[in-house]
Amino acid sequence: MNVSDLLDLARKSGAIFATAESCTGGMIAVALTDIAGSSDVFDRGFVTYSNAAKQDMLDVRAETLAAHGAVSEEVAREMADGARAHSRATLAVSVTGIAGPGGSEFKPEGRVCFGLSQEGRATRSETVEFGPRGRAAVREATRDHALALLAAALTDPPVI
């Protein structure tokens, strides 16, 4: 689904988006706002690159960061919930990961955790291993996957 179709689907369903981005640095918000007229379904984007920003802007708990690290499904869930709580959004997506270069044995380059917070549903998270394809390719794949998660959330019937 292209971004124009995603925005049209959001309009039809009454959804309002927010993004919480770490490793993509705002690329998801840019993709959504590159389309004229997107302001009726996109409320805001949070670029929370540092742990302090995650805590200050999205209410990610210090305990969560200490226990799991910034690149974790637990932090991705808290980021998505925080983005929705601090906006008018009905649907928020979050990303936190290791775009590269680098990484470690425990958190390799290309690992990205996603969160999805939606009214009427439990917050979901997942980890995708994109692999060491290079910083730009990991960030682009992350953006595209986040947009696909938003589309899936709007096309799947809600489970309450």
N, CA, C and O atoms as a GROMACS GRO file, in nm:
protein
  640
    1MET      N    1   0.085  -0.118   0.000
    1MET     CA    2   0.000   0.000   0.000
    1MET      C    3   0.090   0.124   0.000
    1MET      O    4   0.183   0.134   0.080
    2ASN      N    5   0.062   0.216  -0.089
    2ASN     CA    6   0.142   0.339  -0.089
    2ASN      C    7   0.092   0.435   0.018
    2ASN      O    8  -0.015   0.415   0.076
    3VAL      N    9   0.169   0.540   0.044
    3VAL     CA   10   0.137   0.631   0.153
    3VAL      C   11   0.007   0.707   0.127
    3VAL      O   12  -0.070   0.730   0.221
    4SER      N   13  -0.020   0.745   0.003
    4SER     CA   14  -0.147   0.812  -0.028
    4SER      C   15  -0.266   0.724   0.007
    4SER      O   16  -0.365   0.772   0.063
    5ASP      N   17  -0.257   0.596  -0.026
    5ASP     CA   18  -0.364   0.502   0.008
    5ASP      C   19  -0.378   0.486   0.159
    5ASP      O   20  -0.489   0.476   0.211
    6LEU      N   21  -0.265   0.483   0.229
    6LEU     CA   22  -0.267   0.474   0.375
    6LEU      C   23  -0.338   0.595   0.435
    6LEU      O   24  -0.420   0.580   0.526
    7LEU      N   25  -0.307   0.713   0.386
    7LEU     CA   26  -0.372   0.834   0.437
    7LEU      C   27  -0.521   0.833   0.406
    7LEU      O   28  -0.601   0.873   0.490
    8ASP      N   29  -0.559   0.788   0.287
    8ASP     CA   30  -0.702   0.777   0.253
    8ASP      C   31  -0.773   0.679   0.345
    8ASP      O   32  -0.885   0.704   0.388
    9LEU      N   33  -0.708   0.568   0.374
    9LEU     CA   34  -0.765   0.469   0.464
    9LEU      C   35  -0.783   0.528   0.604
    9LEU      O   36  -0.883   0.502   0.671
   10ALA      N   37  -0.686   0.605   0.649
   10ALA     CA   38  -0.697   0.671   0.779
   10ALA      C   39  -0.815   0.768   0.780
   10ALA      O   40  -0.890   0.774   0.878
   11ARG      N   41  -0.831   0.844   0.673
   11ARG     CA   42  -0.944   0.937   0.665
   11ARG      C   43  -1.077   0.863   0.675
   11ARG      O   44  -1.167   0.904   0.749
   12LYS      N   45  -1.089   0.754   0.601
   12LYS     CA   46  -1.214   0.677   0.600
   12LYS      C   47  -1.244   0.616   0.736
   12LYS      O   48  -1.360   0.603   0.775
   13SER      N   49  -1.140   0.578   0.808
   13SER     CA   50  -1.161   0.514   0.938
   13SER      C   51  -1.162   0.613   1.055
   13SER      O   52  -1.191   0.575   1.168
   14GLY      N   53  -1.129   0.739   1.027
   14GLY     CA   54  -1.126   0.840   1.133
   14GLY      C   55  -1.001   0.834   1.219
   14GLY      O   56  -0.998   0.891   1.328
   15ALA      N   57  -0.898   0.767   1.171
   15ALA     CA   58  -0.774   0.753   1.248
   15ALA      C   59  -0.690   0.880   1.241
   15ALA      O   60  -0.691   0.953   1.142
   16ILE      N   61  -0.617   0.904   1.349
   16ILE     CA   62  -0.520   1.011   1.357
   16ILE      C   63  -0.388   0.947   1.399
   16ILE      O   64  -0.384   0.872   1.497
   17PHE      N   65  -0.279   0.976   1.325
   17PHE     CA   66  -0.149   0.915   1.349
   17PHE      C   67  -0.057   1.004   1.433
   17PHE      O   68  -0.063   1.126   1.428
   18ALA      N   69   0.029   0.935   1.509
   18ALA     CA   70   0.148   0.996   1.569
   18ALA      C   71   0.261   0.895   1.553
   18ALA      O   72   0.238   0.775   1.544
   19THR      N   73   0.383   0.946   1.548
   19THR     CA   74   0.500   0.859   1.538
   19THR      C   75   0.596   0.890   1.652
   19THR      O   76   0.604   1.003   1.699
   20ALA      N   77   0.667   0.787   1.696
   20ALA     CA   78   0.774   0.801   1.795
   20ALA      C   79   0.895   0.730   1.736
   20ALA      O   80   0.896   0.607   1.723
   21GLU      N   81   0.997   0.806   1.700
   21GLU     CA   82   1.108   0.751   1.623
   21GLU      C   83   1.241   0.774   1.692
   21GLU      O   84   1.271   0.882   1.743
   22SER      N   85   1.321   0.668   1.691
   22SER     CA   86   1.458   0.680   1.736
   22SER      C   87   1.550   0.660   1.617
   22SER      O   88   1.601   0.758   1.562
   23CYS      N   89   1.574   0.537   1.575
   23CYS     CA   90   1.675   0.510   1.472
   23CYS      C   91   1.642   0.571   1.335
   23CYS      O   92   1.733   0.589   1.254
   24THR      N   93   1.517   0.602   1.309
   24THR     CA   94   1.481   0.662   1.180
   24THR      C   95   1.487   0.814   1.181
   24THR      O   96   1.483   0.876   1.075
   25GLY      N   97   1.497   0.875   1.296
   25GLY     CA   98   1.516   1.019   1.305
   25GLY      C   99   1.409   1.103   1.237
   25GLY      O  100   1.437   1.215   1.195
   26GLY      N  101   1.288   1.053   1.225
   26GLY     CA  102   1.178   1.130   1.166
   26GLY      C  103   1.138   1.086   1.026
   26GLY      O  104   1.050   1.147   0.966
   27MET      N  105   1.199   0.981   0.974
   27MET     CA  106   1.170   0.938   0.836
   27MET      C  107   1.025   0.892   0.817
   27MET      O  108   0.968   0.910   0.709
   28ILE      N  109   0.964   0.835   0.920
   28ILE     CA  110   0.826   0.789   0.908
   28ILE      C  111   0.734   0.911   0.899
   28ILE      O  112   0.644   0.916   0.816
   29ALA      N  113   0.758   1.010   0.986
   29ALA     CA  114   0.680   1.133   0.981
   29ALA      C  115   0.696   1.203   0.847
   29ALA      O  116   0.599   1.256   0.793
   30VAL      N  117   0.817   1.204   0.794
   30VAL     CA  118   0.841   1.267   0.664
   30VAL      C  119   0.760   1.195   0.556
   30VAL      O  120   0.696   1.260   0.472
   31ALA      N  121   0.762   1.063   0.557
   31ALA     CA  122   0.688   0.987   0.455
   31ALA      C  123   0.538   1.019   0.462
   31ALA      O  124   0.472   1.032   0.359
   32LEU      N  125   0.487   1.033   0.582
   32LEU     CA  126   0.343   1.063   0.598
   32LEU      C  127   0.310   1.206   0.558
   32LEU      O  128   0.203   1.232   0.503
   33THR      N  129   0.400   1.299   0.585
   33THR     CA  130   0.371   1.440   0.559
   33THR      C  131   0.419   1.489   0.423
   33THR      O  132   0.397   1.605   0.388
   34ASP      N  133   0.485   1.403   0.348
   34ASP     CA  134   0.523   1.439   0.210
   34ASP      C  135   0.401   1.455   0.120
   34ASP      O  136   0.409   1.517   0.014
   35ILE      N  137   0.290   1.399   0.162
   35ILE     CA  138   0.167   1.403   0.083
   35ILE      C  139   0.085   1.524   0.127
   35ILE      O  140   0.053   1.539   0.244
   36ALA      N  141   0.051   1.610   0.033
   36ALA     CA  142  -0.030   1.728   0.063
   36ALA      C  143  -0.163   1.685   0.125
   36ALA      O  144  -0.225   1.588   0.080
   37GLY      N  145  -0.204   1.758   0.227
   37GLY     CA  146  -0.332   1.729   0.292
   37GLY      C  147  -0.322   1.628   0.405
   37GLY      O  148  -0.424   1.592   0.464
   38SER      N  149  -0.202   1.582   0.436
   38SER     CA  150  -0.188   1.480   0.540
   38SER      C  151  -0.218   1.532   0.681
   38SER      O  152  -0.233   1.454   0.774
   39SER      N  153  -0.226   1.664   0.696
   39SER     CA  154  -0.249   1.720   0.830
   39SER      C  155  -0.384   1.681   0.889
   39SER      O  156  -0.403   1.693   1.010
   40ASP      N  157  -0.476   1.634   0.806
   40ASP     CA  158  -0.604   1.593   0.864
   40ASP      C  159  -0.598   1.456   0.931
   40ASP      O  160  -0.690   1.420   1.004
   41VAL      N  161  -0.491   1.380   0.908
   41VAL     CA  162  -0.477   1.249   0.973
   41VAL      C  163  -0.343   1.231   1.045
   41VAL      O  164  -0.324   1.130   1.113
   42PHE      N  165  -0.252   1.325   1.033
   42PHE     CA  166  -0.123   1.316   1.104
   42PHE      C  167  -0.116   1.428   1.205
   42PHE      O  168  -0.121   1.546   1.170
   43ASP      N  169  -0.105   1.391   1.332
   43ASP     CA  170  -0.102   1.492   1.438
   43ASP      C  171   0.040   1.539   1.468
   43ASP      O  172   0.068   1.659   1.466
   44ARG      N  173   0.130   1.445   1.497
   44ARG     CA  174   0.266   1.486   1.531
   44ARG      C  175   0.361   1.367   1.531
   44ARG      O  176   0.320   1.251   1.536
   45GLY      N  177   0.491   1.402   1.526
   45GLY     CA  178   0.596   1.302   1.535
   45GLY      C  179   0.694   1.342   1.644
   45GLY      O  180   0.728   1.459   1.659
   46PHE      N  181   0.738   1.243   1.718
   46PHE     CA  182   0.838   1.262   1.822
   46PHE      C  183   0.968   1.195   1.775
   46PHE      O  184   0.969   1.076   1.746
   47VAL      N  185   1.076   1.272   1.768
   47VAL     CA  186   1.206   1.214   1.740
   47VAL      C  187   1.279   1.211   1.874
   47VAL      O  188   1.322   1.314   1.926
   48THR      N  189   1.292   1.090   1.928
   48THR     CA  190   1.349   1.072   2.061
   48THR      C  191   1.473   0.984   2.048
   48THR      O  192   1.470   0.865   2.079
   49TYR      N  193   1.579   1.045   2.003
   49TYR     CA  194   1.701   0.971   1.974
   49TYR      C  195   1.773   0.929   2.102
   49TYR      O  196   1.827   0.818   2.110
   50SER      N  197   1.773   1.015   2.201
   50SER     CA  198   1.842   0.984   2.327
   50SER      C  199   1.744   0.920   2.427
   50SER      O  200   1.623   0.933   2.414
   51ASN      N  201   1.801   0.851   2.525
   51ASN     CA  202   1.717   0.794   2.631
   51ASN      C  203   1.647   0.904   2.709
   51ASN      O  204   1.532   0.889   2.749
   52ALA      N  205   1.716   1.016   2.731
   52ALA     CA  206   1.655   1.128   2.802
   52ALA      C  207   1.532   1.179   2.728
   52ALA      O  208   1.430   1.210   2.789
   53ALA      N  209   1.542   1.188   2.596
   53ALA     CA  210   1.426   1.234   2.517
   53ALA      C  211   1.311   1.134   2.527
   53ALA      O  212   1.195   1.174   2.537
   54LYS      N  213   1.342   1.005   2.524
   54LYS     CA  214   1.238   0.903   2.539
   54LYS      C  215   1.165   0.921   2.672
   54LYS      O  216   1.043   0.910   2.679
   55GLN      N  217   1.242   0.949   2.777
   55GLN     CA  218   1.182   0.968   2.909
   55GLN      C  219   1.104   1.100   2.915
   55GLN      O  220   0.990   1.102   2.961
   56ASP      N  221   1.165   1.209   2.871
   56ASP     CA  222   1.103   1.341   2.882
   56ASP      C  223   0.979   1.357   2.795
   56ASP      O  224   0.879   1.413   2.840
   57MET      N  225   0.985   1.309   2.672
   57MET     CA  226   0.877   1.335   2.577
   57MET      C  227   0.771   1.225   2.573
   57MET      O  228   0.656   1.252   2.539
   58LEU      N  229   0.810   1.101   2.607
   58LEU     CA  230   0.719   0.988   2.588
   58LEU      C  231   0.691   0.910   2.716
   58LEU      O  232   0.618   0.810   2.714
   59ASP      N  233   0.748   0.955   2.826
   59ASP     CA  234   0.729   0.887   2.955
   59ASP      C  235   0.781   0.745   2.959
   59ASP      O  236   0.729   0.662   3.033
   60VAL      N  237   0.883   0.715   2.880
   60VAL     CA  238   0.949   0.585   2.892
   60VAL      C  239   1.016   0.583   3.029
   60VAL      O  240   1.086   0.677   3.067
   61ARG      N  241   0.994   0.477   3.101
   61ARG     CA  242   1.043   0.468   3.239
   61ARG      C  243   1.193   0.435   3.242
   61ARG      O  244   1.241   0.352   3.165
   62ALA      N  245   1.263   0.500   3.333
   62ALA     CA  246   1.406   0.473   3.352
   62ALA      C  247   1.428   0.326   3.385
   62ALA      O  248   1.527   0.266   3.343
   63GLU      N  249   1.336   0.268   3.460
   63GLU     CA  250   1.347   0.127   3.499
   63GLU      C  251   1.340   0.036   3.375
   63GLU      O  252   1.410  -0.065   3.368
   64THR      N  253   1.257   0.072   3.281
   64THR     CA  254   1.245  -0.007   3.158
   64THR      C  255   1.374   0.002   3.077
   64THR      O  256   1.424  -0.099   3.027
   65LEU      N  257   1.426   0.122   3.064
   65LEU     CA  258   1.553   0.140   2.992
   65LEU      C  259   1.667   0.064   3.060
   65LEU      O  260   1.748   0.001   2.993
   66ALA      N  261   1.673   0.071   3.192
   66ALA     CA  262   1.780   0.003   3.265
   66ALA      C  263   1.769  -0.149   3.253
   66ALA      O  264   1.870  -0.218   3.239
   67ALA      N  265   1.648  -0.200   3.258
   67ALA     CA  266   1.628  -0.345   3.255
   67ALA      C  267   1.643  -0.405   3.116
   67ALA      O  268   1.691  -0.517   3.102
   68HIS      N  269   1.600  -0.331   3.013
   68HIS     CA  270   1.592  -0.391   2.879
   68HIS      C  271   1.677  -0.320   2.773
   68HIS      O  272   1.704  -0.378   2.668
   69GLY      N  273   1.719  -0.197   2.800
   69GLY     CA  274   1.792  -0.119   2.701
   69GLY      C  275   1.697  -0.051   2.605
   69GLY      O  276   1.580  -0.090   2.593
   70ALA      N  277   1.748   0.051   2.537
   70ALA     CA  278   1.663   0.130   2.447
   70ALA      C  279   1.610   0.048   2.330
   70ALA      O  280   1.499   0.072   2.283
   71VAL      N  281   1.688  -0.049   2.284
   71VAL     CA  282   1.645  -0.132   2.172
   71VAL      C  283   1.581  -0.258   2.230
   71VAL      O  284   1.645  -0.361   2.248
   72SER      N  285   1.451  -0.245   2.259
   72SER     CA  286   1.376  -0.355   2.318
   72SER      C  287   1.228  -0.336   2.288
   72SER      O  288   1.181  -0.224   2.266
   73GLU      N  289   1.156  -0.445   2.288
   73GLU     CA  290   1.012  -0.435   2.266
   73GLU      C  291   0.944  -0.362   2.380
   73GLU      O  292   0.843  -0.294   2.360
   74GLU      N  293   0.998  -0.376   2.501
   74GLU     CA  294   0.940  -0.306   2.616
   74GLU      C  295   0.945  -0.155   2.598
   74GLU      O  296   0.848  -0.084   2.624
   75VAL      N  297   1.061  -0.105   2.553
   75VAL     CA  298   1.075   0.039   2.529
   75VAL      C  299   0.990   0.081   2.409
   75VAL      O  300   0.928   0.187   2.412
   76ALA      N  301   0.985   0.000   2.305
   76ALA     CA  302   0.902   0.033   2.188
   76ALA      C  303   0.755   0.046   2.228
   76ALA      O  304   0.686   0.136   2.180
   77ARG      N  305   0.707  -0.043   2.316
   77ARG     CA  306   0.568  -0.033   2.363
   77ARG      C  307   0.545   0.098   2.439
   77ARG      O  308   0.447   0.168   2.415
   78GLU      N  309   0.637   0.129   2.530
   78GLU     CA  310   0.622   0.253   2.608
   78GLU      C  311   0.631   0.376   2.519
   78GLU      O  312   0.562   0.475   2.543
   79MET      N  313   0.716   0.371   2.417
   79MET     CA  314   0.725   0.483   2.324
   79MET      C  315   0.593   0.503   2.249
   79MET      O  316   0.545   0.615   2.236
   80ALA      N  317   0.535   0.394   2.200
   80ALA     CA  318   0.408   0.404   2.125
   80ALA      C  319   0.297   0.455   2.215
   80ALA      O  320   0.219   0.541   2.175
   81ASP      N  321   0.289   0.402   2.337
   81ASP     CA  322   0.187   0.449   2.431
   81ASP      C  323   0.208   0.596   2.465
   81ASP      O  324   0.111   0.671   2.474
   82GLY      N  325   0.332   0.636   2.483
   82GLY     CA  326   0.363   0.775   2.514
   82GLY      C  327   0.327   0.869   2.401
   82GLY      O  328   0.277   0.979   2.424
   83ALA      N  329   0.353   0.826   2.278
   83ALA     CA  330   0.318   0.910   2.163
   83ALA      C  331   0.167   0.930   2.155
   83ALA      O  332   0.120   1.040   2.127
   84ARG      N  333   0.092   0.825   2.181
   84ARG     CA  334  -0.054   0.838   2.176
   84ARG      C  335  -0.104   0.923   2.293
   84ARG      O  336  -0.195   1.004   2.276
   85ALA      N  337  -0.045   0.905   2.411
   85ALA     CA  338  -0.088   0.981   2.529
   85ALA      C  339  -0.058   1.130   2.517
   85ALA      O  340  -0.130   1.213   2.572
   86HIS      N  341   0.048   1.165   2.446
   86HIS     CA  342   0.090   1.305   2.434
   86HIS      C  343   0.050   1.367   2.300
   86HIS      O  344   0.116   1.459   2.250
   87SER      N  345  -0.057   1.315   2.242
   87SER     CA  346  -0.105   1.367   2.113
   87SER      C  347  -0.255   1.344   2.104
   87SER      O  348  -0.319   1.295   2.197
   88ARG      N  349  -0.310   1.382   1.990
   88ARG     CA  350  -0.451   1.355   1.961
   88ARG      C  351  -0.468   1.223   1.886
   88ARG      O  352  -0.577   1.192   1.839
   89ALA      N  353  -0.360   1.148   1.874
   89ALA     CA  354  -0.361   1.028   1.791
   89ALA      C  355  -0.451   0.918   1.845
   89ALA      O  356  -0.466   0.901   1.966
   90THR      N  357  -0.508   0.845   1.752
   90THR     CA  358  -0.579   0.721   1.784
   90THR      C  359  -0.492   0.601   1.754
   90THR      O  360  -0.522   0.489   1.794
   91LEU      N  361  -0.382   0.625   1.682
   91LEU     CA  362  -0.291   0.518   1.639
   91LEU      C  363  -0.149   0.573   1.634
   91LEU      O  364  -0.122   0.670   1.563
   92ALA      N  365  -0.059   0.510   1.710
   92ALA     CA  366   0.080   0.555   1.712
   92ALA      C  367   0.172   0.438   1.686
   92ALA      O  368   0.151   0.327   1.736
   93VAL      N  369   0.275   0.464   1.608
   93VAL     CA  370   0.378   0.364   1.581
   93VAL      C  371   0.511   0.416   1.635
   93VAL      O  372   0.538   0.536   1.630
   94SER      N  373   0.592   0.324   1.688
   94SER     CA  374   0.723   0.362   1.739
   94SER      C  375   0.829   0.268   1.684
   94SER      O  376   0.802   0.153   1.650
   95VAL      N  377   0.952   0.321   1.675
   95VAL     CA  378   1.067   0.242   1.630
   95VAL      C  379   1.189   0.277   1.714
   95VAL      O  380   1.213   0.393   1.745
   96THR      N  381   1.265   0.174   1.748
   96THR     CA  382   1.391   0.192   1.818
   96THR      C  383   1.482   0.077   1.776
   96THR      O  384   1.443  -0.040   1.784
   97GLY      N  385   1.602   0.109   1.732
   97GLY     CA  386   1.686   0.002   1.680
   97GLY      C  387   1.830   0.040   1.660
   97GLY      O  388   1.874   0.150   1.694
   98ILE      N  389   1.904  -0.055   1.603
   98ILE     CA  390   2.046  -0.039   1.572
   98ILE      C  391   2.057  -0.029   1.419
   98ILE      O  392   2.061  -0.131   1.350
   99ALA      N  393   2.063   0.093   1.367
   99ALA     CA  394   2.071   0.110   1.222
   99ALA      C  395   2.211   0.079   1.170
   99ALA      O  396   2.227   0.038   1.055
  100GLY      N  397   2.311   0.098   1.254
  100GLY     CA  398   2.448   0.070   1.214
  100GLY      C  399   2.523   0.197   1.180
  100GLY      O  400   2.464   0.304   1.173
  101PRO      N  401   2.649   0.186   1.158
  101PRO     CA  402   2.724   0.060   1.170
  101PRO      C  403   2.743   0.025   1.317
  101PRO      O  404   2.730   0.110   1.405
  102GLY      N  405   2.773  -0.100   1.340
  102GLY     CA  406   2.799  -0.144   1.477
  102GLY      C  407   2.695  -0.239   1.527
  102GLY      O  408   2.640  -0.320   1.452
  103GLY      N  409   2.668  -0.229   1.655
  103GLY     CA  410   2.584  -0.325   1.721
  103GLY      C  411   2.672  -0.412   1.809
  103GLY      O  412   2.791  -0.384   1.827
  104SER      N  413   2.612  -0.516   1.864
  104SER     CA  414   2.686  -0.605   1.953
  104SER      C  415   2.638  -0.747   1.932
  104SER      O  416   2.547  -0.773   1.853
  105GLU      N  417   2.700  -0.838   2.003
  105GLU     CA  418   2.658  -0.977   1.998
  105GLU      C  419   2.513  -0.993   2.042
  105GLU      O  420   2.440  -1.077   1.990
  106PHE      N  421   2.472  -0.911   2.138
  106PHE     CA  422   2.338  -0.921   2.195
  106PHE      C  423   2.235  -0.836   2.122
  106PHE      O  424   2.117  -0.870   2.117
  107LYS      N  425   2.280  -0.725   2.064
  107LYS     CA  426   2.192  -0.637   1.988
  107LYS      C  427   2.263  -0.603   1.857
  107LYS      O  428   2.332  -0.502   1.847
  108PRO      N  429   2.245  -0.689   1.757
  108PRO     CA  430   2.321  -0.672   1.632
  108PRO      C  431   2.267  -0.560   1.544
  108PRO      O  432   2.151  -0.518   1.555
  109GLU      N  433   2.352  -0.515   1.457
  109GLU     CA  434   2.313  -0.417   1.356
  109GLU      C  435   2.194  -0.471   1.277
  109GLU      O  436   2.192  -0.588   1.238
  110GLY      N  437   2.096  -0.385   1.256
  110GLY     CA  438   1.978  -0.425   1.180
  110GLY      C  439   1.862  -0.471   1.267
  110GLY      O  440   1.755  -0.500   1.214
  111ARG      N  441   1.880  -0.479   1.399
  111ARG     CA  442   1.770  -0.516   1.488
  111ARG      C  443   1.687  -0.391   1.518
  111ARG      O  444   1.739  -0.289   1.562
  112VAL      N  445   1.556  -0.400   1.491
  112VAL     CA  446   1.466  -0.288   1.517
  112VAL      C  447   1.343  -0.340   1.589
  112VAL      O  448   1.284  -0.441   1.550
  113CYS      N  449   1.305  -0.270   1.694
  113CYS     CA  450   1.184  -0.302   1.770
  113CYS      C  451   1.077  -0.199   1.736
  113CYS      O  452   1.103  -0.079   1.729
  114PHE      N  453   0.957  -0.249   1.714
  114PHE     CA  454   0.842  -0.167   1.675
  114PHE      C  455   0.735  -0.176   1.783
  114PHE      O  456   0.717  -0.280   1.846
  115GLY      N  457   0.665  -0.066   1.804
  115GLY     CA  458   0.550  -0.064   1.892
  115GLY      C  459   0.431  -0.005   1.818
  115GLY      O  460   0.447   0.079   1.730
  116LEU      N  461   0.312  -0.051   1.854
  116LEU     CA  462   0.190  -0.001   1.792
  116LEU      C  463   0.085   0.015   1.901
  116LEU      O  464   0.045  -0.082   1.965
  117SER      N  465   0.042   0.139   1.922
  117SER     CA  466  -0.058   0.170   2.024
  117SER      C  467  -0.182   0.223   1.954
  117SER      O  468  -0.176   0.320   1.878
  118GLN      N  469  -0.295   0.158   1.981
  118GLN     CA  470  -0.419   0.192   1.910
  118GLN      C  471  -0.535   0.189   2.008
  118GLN      O  472  -0.545   0.100   2.093
  119GLU      N  473  -0.622   0.288   1.995
  119GLU     CA  474  -0.743   0.291   2.077
  119GLU      C  475  -0.819   0.159   2.064
  119GLU      O  476  -0.838   0.109   1.953
  120GLY      N  477  -0.861   0.104   2.176
  120GLY     CA  478  -0.942  -0.017   2.174
  120GLY      C  479  -0.866  -0.146   2.159
  120GLY      O  480  -0.927  -0.253   2.148
  121ARG      N  481  -0.734  -0.140   2.157
  121ARG     CA  482  -0.652  -0.260   2.143
  121ARG      C  483  -0.536  -0.256   2.242
  121ARG      O  484  -0.493  -0.149   2.284
  122ALA      N  485  -0.489  -0.372   2.278
  122ALA     CA  486  -0.367  -0.380   2.360
  122ALA      C  487  -0.249  -0.335   2.275
  122ALA      O  488  -0.245  -0.362   2.155
  123THR      N  489  -0.155  -0.267   2.335
  123THR     CA  490  -0.035  -0.223   2.264
  123THR      C  491   0.046  -0.346   2.224
  123THR      O  492   0.066  -0.439   2.303
  124ARG      N  493   0.090  -0.343   2.100
  124ARG     CA  494   0.165  -0.457   2.045
  124ARG      C  495   0.308  -0.415   2.016
  124ARG      O  496   0.338  -0.297   1.997
  125SER      N  497   0.395  -0.515   2.012
  125SER     CA  498   0.534  -0.488   1.975
  125SER      C  499   0.591  -0.609   1.903
  125SER      O  500   0.540  -0.721   1.915
  126GLU      N  501   0.696  -0.583   1.828
  126GLU     CA  502   0.766  -0.690   1.758
  126GLU      C  503   0.907  -0.646   1.728
  126GLU      O  504   0.938  -0.527   1.726
  127THR      N  505   0.991  -0.744   1.705
  127THR     CA  506   1.130  -0.719   1.667
  127THR      C  507   1.153  -0.776   1.528
  127THR      O  508   1.113  -0.888   1.498
  128VAL      N  509   1.218  -0.696   1.444
  128VAL     CA  510   1.254  -0.741   1.310
  128VAL      C  511   1.405  -0.734   1.298
  128VAL      O  512   1.467  -0.634   1.334
  129GLU      N  513   1.463  -0.840   1.247
  129GLU     CA  514   1.608  -0.846   1.222
  129GLU      C  515   1.631  -0.818   1.073
  129GLU      O  516   1.620  -0.908   0.990
  130PHE      N  517   1.662  -0.693   1.041
  130PHE     CA  518   1.687  -0.657   0.902
  130PHE      C  519   1.826  -0.698   0.856
  130PHE      O  520   1.851  -0.710   0.736
  131GLY      N  521   1.916  -0.721   0.951
  131GLY     CA  522   2.052  -0.762   0.917
  131GLY      C  523   2.141  -0.644   0.886
  131GLY      O  524   2.094  -0.531   0.874
  132PRO      N  525   2.271  -0.669   0.872
  132PRO     CA  526   2.369  -0.562   0.851
  132PRO      C  527   2.374  -0.517   0.705
  132PRO      O  528   2.472  -0.542   0.635
  133ARG      N  529   2.268  -0.452   0.660
  133ARG     CA  530   2.262  -0.409   0.520
  133ARG      C  531   2.311  -0.266   0.499
  133ARG      O  532   2.306  -0.214   0.387
  134GLY      N  533   2.357  -0.204   0.606
  134GLY     CA  534   2.400  -0.065   0.598
  134GLY      C  535   2.296   0.028   0.657
  134GLY      O  536   2.176   0.001   0.652
  135ARG      N  537   2.343   0.137   0.713
  135ARG     CA  538   2.259   0.230   0.788
  135ARG      C  539   2.139   0.279   0.707
  135ARG      O  540   2.025   0.272   0.754
  136ALA      N  541   2.163   0.328   0.587
  136ALA     CA  542   2.053   0.383   0.506
  136ALA      C  543   1.949   0.276   0.475
  136ALA      O  544   1.829   0.304   0.483
  137ALA      N  545   1.991   0.157   0.439
  137ALA     CA  546   1.897   0.050   0.404
  137ALA      C  547   1.816   0.003   0.524
  137ALA      O  548   1.698  -0.026   0.512
  138VAL      N  549   1.880  -0.004   0.641
  138VAL     CA  550   1.807  -0.043   0.763
  138VAL      C  551   1.702   0.063   0.796
  138VAL      O  552   1.588   0.030   0.830
  139ARG      N  553   1.739   0.189   0.786
  139ARG     CA  554   1.644   0.297   0.818
  139ARG      C  555   1.526   0.297   0.718
  139ARG      O  556   1.412   0.316   0.759
  140GLU      N  557   1.554   0.277   0.591
  140GLU     CA  558   1.447   0.273   0.491
  140GLU      C  559   1.356   0.153   0.513
  140GLU      O  560   1.234   0.166   0.504
  141ALA      N  561   1.413   0.037   0.543
  141ALA     CA  562   1.332  -0.082   0.571
  141ALA      C  563   1.248  -0.062   0.696
  141ALA      O  564   1.133  -0.108   0.702
  142THR      N  565   1.303   0.006   0.795
  142THR     CA  566   1.229   0.035   0.918
  142THR      C  567   1.110   0.126   0.888
  142THR      O  568   0.999   0.101   0.934
  143ARG      N  569   1.134   0.232   0.812
  143ARG     CA  570   1.026   0.322   0.773
  143ARG      C  571   0.915   0.245   0.702
  143ARG      O  572   0.798   0.259   0.736
  144ASP      N  573   0.952   0.165   0.605
  144ASP     CA  574   0.853   0.092   0.526
  144ASP      C  575   0.774  -0.007   0.611
  144ASP      O  576   0.654  -0.022   0.593
  145HIS      N  577   0.842  -0.073   0.704
  145HIS     CA  578   0.773  -0.169   0.791
  145HIS      C  579   0.676  -0.096   0.885
  145HIS      O  580   0.566  -0.144   0.910
  146ALA      N  581   0.718   0.019   0.937
  146ALA     CA  582   0.630   0.097   1.025
  146ALA      C  583   0.505   0.141   0.951
  146ALA      O  584   0.395   0.136   1.006
  147LEU      N  585   0.520   0.185   0.826
  147LEU     CA  586   0.403   0.225   0.746
  147LEU      C  587   0.312   0.105   0.721
  147LEU      O  588   0.190   0.119   0.723
  148ALA      N  589   0.370  -0.011   0.698
  148ALA     CA  590   0.291  -0.133   0.678
  148ALA      C  591   0.216  -0.171   0.806
  148ALA      O  592   0.103  -0.220   0.799
  149LEU      N  593   0.278  -0.149   0.922
  149LEU     CA  594   0.208  -0.176   1.049
  149LEU      C  595   0.087  -0.085   1.066
  149LEU      O  596  -0.018  -0.129   1.112
  150LEU      N  597   0.102   0.042   1.029
  150LEU     CA  598  -0.012   0.134   1.037
  150LEU      C  599  -0.124   0.088   0.944
  150LEU      O  600  -0.241   0.087   0.984
  151ALA      N  601  -0.089   0.049   0.823
  151ALA     CA  602  -0.190   0.003   0.728
  151ALA      C  603  -0.260  -0.122   0.780
  151ALA      O  604  -0.382  -0.132   0.772
  152ALA      N  605  -0.184  -0.216   0.834
  152ALA     CA  606  -0.243  -0.340   0.886
  152ALA      C  607  -0.336  -0.310   1.002
  152ALA      O  608  -0.442  -0.373   1.015
  153ALA      N  609  -0.299  -0.215   1.087
  153ALA     CA  610  -0.383  -0.180   1.201
  153ALA      C  611  -0.517  -0.122   1.156
  153ALA      O  612  -0.618  -0.138   1.225
  154LEU      N  613  -0.518  -0.057   1.041
  154LEU     CA  614  -0.643   0.002   0.991
  154LEU      C  615  -0.727  -0.095   0.911
  154LEU      O  616  -0.847  -0.074   0.894
  155THR      N  617  -0.666  -0.202   0.863
  155THR     CA  618  -0.741  -0.297   0.780
  155THR      C  619  -0.784  -0.420   0.859
  155THR      O  620  -0.876  -0.491   0.817
  156ASP      N  621  -0.720  -0.448   0.973
  156ASP     CA  622  -0.761  -0.560   1.057
  156ASP      C  623  -0.877  -0.516   1.146
  156ASP      O  624  -0.873  -0.406   1.202
  157PRO      N  625  -0.978  -0.600   1.162
  157PRO     CA  626  -1.085  -0.561   1.253
  157PRO      C  627  -1.032  -0.553   1.396
  157PRO      O  628  -0.957  -0.641   1.438
  158PRO      N  629  -1.069  -0.450   1.471
  158PRO     CA  630  -1.016  -0.436   1.607
  158PRO      C  631  -1.065  -0.548   1.699
  158PRO      O  632  -1.178  -0.596   1.688
  159VAL      N  633  -0.977  -0.587   1.788
  159VAL     CA  634  -1.012  -0.686   1.890
  159VAL      C  635  -1.016  -0.612   2.022
  159VAL      O  636  -0.915  -0.561   2.070
  160ILE      N  637  -1.135  -0.606   2.081
  160ILE     CA  638  -1.152  -0.530   2.206
  160ILE      C  639  -1.174  -0.626   2.321
  160ILE      O  640  -1.191  -0.583   2.435
   0.00000   0.00000   0.00000
